[in-house]
Amino acid sequence: MENGRHGVKFSVMVTGFTWETQNKASDRVAAQKVWSDGKKMLSDPNLHVVLLDEPTYMINYDYIDLEEVLTTINNRPQEISVIITGRGAHQKLKEIANTVSEVHPLSMPLRLVSSPEKVLLNLKLKALHIVYII
């Protein structure tokens, strides 16, 4: 876990996860590590907001355990609001949510890219996106 600007803590899954992973074991280890940091944040009574960015994929690929995620969220200090992003959220996650939204892109720069190589390059540039932030 790192401290970023303005005291914002974050943890990054640096493997650049894709659906067509080259090393599932390595991705699982990376997901477990970043989820461990997320659990610490979800138990910290000094925090007010925890954003879990796209853990839905890690849950759907069985890289992190759904029941553990649900238990951790349900047992967090009540002062902590949790925001979860990502497509394909498990129904059980939706059931414990106060609000579920579906967002449709009106524009997406990657659609303008003409070759798969450029798409991969753009995705690699985004590999360091923040997975958990508060």
C-alpha positions as CSV (number, residue, x, y, z in Angstrom):
1,M,0.0,0.0,0.0
2,E,1.3,3.4,-0.9
3,N,0.4,7.0,0.1
4,G,-0.3,9.2,-2.9
5,R,-0.9,12.9,-3.1
6,H,-3.1,14.5,-0.5
7,G,-2.7,11.5,1.8
8,V,-4.7,9.2,-0.5
9,K,-3.8,5.6,0.1
10,F,-3.8,3.2,-2.9
11,S,-2.7,-0.2,-3.9
12,V,-2.1,-1.3,-7.5
13,M,-2.3,-4.7,-9.2
14,V,0.7,-4.2,-11.5
15,T,0.3,-7.3,-13.6
16,G,-1.8,-5.5,-16.2
17,F,-4.6,-8.0,-15.9
18,T,-6.4,-9.0,-19.2
19,W,-9.0,-11.6,-20.0
20,E,-6.4,-13.5,-22.0
21,T,-3.8,-13.6,-19.3
22,Q,-0.3,-15.0,-19.9
23,N,0.2,-16.2,-16.4
24,K,-3.0,-16.9,-14.4
25,A,-1.0,-18.0,-11.3
26,S,0.9,-14.6,-11.2
27,D,-2.3,-12.7,-11.7
28,R,-4.0,-14.6,-8.8
29,V,-1.1,-13.8,-6.5
30,A,-1.2,-10.1,-7.5
31,A,-5.0,-10.0,-7.0
32,Q,-4.6,-11.6,-3.6
33,K,-2.0,-9.0,-2.6
34,V,-4.0,-6.0,-3.6
35,W,-7.1,-7.5,-2.1
36,S,-5.2,-7.9,1.2
37,D,-4.5,-4.1,1.1
38,G,-8.2,-3.5,0.3
39,K,-9.2,-5.5,3.3
40,K,-7.0,-3.4,5.5
41,M,-8.6,-0.2,4.2
42,L,-12.0,-1.6,4.7
43,S,-11.3,-2.2,8.4
44,D,-9.6,1.2,9.0
45,P,-12.1,3.3,11.1
46,N,-10.1,6.5,10.1
47,L,-11.3,6.2,6.5
48,H,-14.6,7.4,5.1
49,V,-14.6,6.2,1.5
50,V,-13.0,3.1,-0.1
51,L,-13.2,2.7,-3.8
52,L,-12.6,-0.8,-5.2
53,D,-11.9,-0.4,-8.8
54,E,-13.0,-3.4,-10.9
55,P,-12.7,-6.2,-8.3
56,T,-15.7,-7.7,-10.2
57,Y,-13.3,-9.3,-12.7
58,M,-11.1,-10.7,-9.9
59,I,-14.1,-12.2,-8.3
60,N,-15.5,-13.6,-11.5
61,Y,-12.2,-15.2,-12.4
62,D,-11.9,-16.7,-8.8
63,Y,-8.8,-14.7,-8.1
64,I,-10.4,-13.4,-4.9
65,D,-13.2,-15.1,-3.0
66,L,-16.7,-13.6,-3.3
67,E,-17.7,-14.7,0.2
68,E,-14.6,-13.1,1.7
69,V,-15.4,-9.9,-0.1
70,L,-19.0,-9.9,1.1
71,T,-17.9,-10.6,4.7
72,T,-15.3,-7.9,4.6
73,I,-17.7,-5.3,3.3
74,N,-20.5,-6.3,5.7
75,N,-18.1,-6.1,8.7
76,R,-16.5,-2.8,7.9
77,P,-16.9,0.2,10.2
78,Q,-20.2,1.8,9.3
79,E,-18.5,5.1,8.7
80,I,-16.9,3.7,5.6
81,S,-18.8,4.1,2.3
82,V,-17.8,1.6,-0.3
83,I,-17.8,2.2,-4.1
84,I,-17.2,-0.8,-6.4
85,T,-16.7,-0.4,-10.1
86,G,-16.6,-3.0,-12.9
87,R,-18.9,-4.9,-15.2
88,G,-20.5,-8.1,-14.4
89,A,-20.9,-7.6,-10.7
90,H,-22.0,-10.8,-8.9
91,Q,-25.7,-10.8,-7.9
92,K,-24.7,-11.1,-4.2
93,L,-22.7,-7.8,-4.5
94,K,-25.7,-6.1,-6.0
95,E,-27.9,-7.4,-3.2
96,I,-25.9,-5.7,-0.4
97,A,-25.6,-2.4,-2.3
98,N,-27.6,0.6,-1.6
99,T,-27.3,1.8,-5.2
100,V,-26.5,-0.1,-8.4
101,S,-25.9,1.9,-11.5
102,E,-25.2,0.9,-15.1
103,V,-23.1,3.3,-17.2
104,H,-23.0,3.3,-21.0
105,P,-20.0,5.0,-22.7
106,L,-21.0,7.8,-25.0
107,S,-17.5,7.9,-26.4
108,M,-14.4,5.7,-25.9
109,P,-11.0,6.7,-27.4
110,L,-9.9,3.0,-27.8
111,R,-12.6,2.6,-30.5
112,L,-10.8,5.1,-32.6
113,V,-7.6,3.0,-32.7
114,S,-7.0,1.3,-36.0
115,S,-4.8,-1.7,-35.1
116,P,-4.7,-4.4,-32.3
117,E,-1.1,-3.4,-31.6
118,K,-2.1,0.2,-30.8
119,V,-4.9,-1.1,-28.6
120,L,-2.4,-3.3,-26.7
121,L,-0.1,-0.4,-26.3
122,N,-2.9,1.8,-24.9
123,L,-3.9,-1.0,-22.5
124,K,-0.4,-1.4,-21.3
125,L,-0.2,2.3,-20.6
126,K,-3.3,1.8,-18.4
127,A,-1.9,-1.2,-16.5
128,L,-1.0,1.0,-13.5
129,H,-4.5,2.1,-12.8
130,I,-5.5,2.4,-9.2
131,V,-7.3,-0.7,-8.0
132,Y,-8.2,0.5,-4.5
133,I,-8.3,4.1,-3.4
134,I,-9.6,6.0,-0.4
